[in-house]
Amino acid sequence: MDKISNQLNSYIMSNRKLNRTAKLAFYTARKRQGDATRISENTGYSLSHVVNVMAGRRTVPQPMANEMYNISRRRMKNNELFA
């Protein structure tokens, strides 16, 4: 897990754009309760589709990946917050 987070941090620090999968991984480390509803409201996707994307059952559309990243970009990681 640390290797993945180090790679994400190096992407962010080098000002390179993250792809959809990297944004999903970034969000997954920082997700909170109620985020699925917020993403659904902001993007126009149904709540069930958002939940399926988060669970990995569907591919991540670019607008949803952007919203996931935007709502979680200033948050601490869950393992840092609750450690």
HUPE-V500659 format. One record per backbone hydrogen bond with DSSP energy under -0.5 kcal/mol. NH is the residue of the N-H (numbers start at 1). CO is the residue of the C=O. Records with the same first field share a line. If there is no record, write none. Layout:
NH = CO ; CO
This chain:
5 = 1
6 = 2
7 = 3
8 = 4
9 = 5
10 = 6
11 = 7
12 = 8
13 = 9
14 = 10
15 = 12
16 = 11
23 = 19
24 = 20
25 = 21
26 = 22
27 = 23
28 = 24
29 = 25
30 = 27
31 = 27
35 = 32
38 = 34
39 = 35
40 = 36
41 = 37
42 = 38
43 = 39
44 = 40
50 = 46
51 = 47
52 = 48
53 = 49
54 = 50
55 = 51
56 = 52 ; 53
57 = 52
58 = 52
61 = 59
65 = 61
66 = 62
67 = 63
68 = 64
69 = 65
70 = 66
71 = 67
72 = 68
73 = 69
75 = 72
78 = 29
81 = 77
82 = 78
